Amino acid sequence: MHEEFPYHNWNFLENYWVKYEGEFSQDNKHGKGRIYLTSDEYVEGEFRDDMLNGWAKFYKQNGDYIEGRWENNVLVELRN
């Protein structure tokens, strides 16, 4: 995948991720962590029950980032 990942909705993650580094609970991503994508982008933030939940930063291919709050993998608020 060479185009930018659709970071608004992480339910499309499927085969686009390379690895996860971070905290787990009962084999689920839970706590602070980072997901690296095949597009050389990554997200760093808070996970709960294997989903992006809480504040996070999504780092784009060009080095810019989006900071926002996700609930159950869906972006609900951008931070200016």
KAMOWO-V190542 format. One record per residue. PSI is psi as a letter, one per 40 degrees, with the letter a starting at -180 (none if undefined). OMEGA is omega in whole degrees, 0 to 359 (* if undefined). Layout:
<<PSI:OMEGA> <PSI:OMEGA>>
//
This chain:
<<h:182> <e:178> <i:181> <h:178> <i:179> <g:190> <e:180> <d:184> <h:182> <e:175> <e:178> <e:186> <d:179> <b:185> <e:184> <e:182> <i:182> <d:179> <i:175> <h:173> <h:178> <a:185> <i:178> <i:169> <h:180> <f:178> <e:176> <i:172> <h:185> <h:184> <a:180> <h:180> <i:182> <h:175> <h:177> <h:184> <i:179> <e:180> <e:184> <f:174> <i:175> <i:175> <i:178> <h:182> <a:185> <h:180> <i:175> <h:178> <f:175> <e:179> <i:174> <h:182> <h:180> <a:182> <h:181> <i:173> <h:176> <h:183> <h:182> <i:179> <d:184> <e:179> <e:175> <i:177> <i:175> <h:176> <h:182> <a:179> <h:179> <i:172> <h:180> <f:176> <e:184> <h:178> <h:182> <e:182> <h:174> <i:175> <h:181> <none:*>>
//
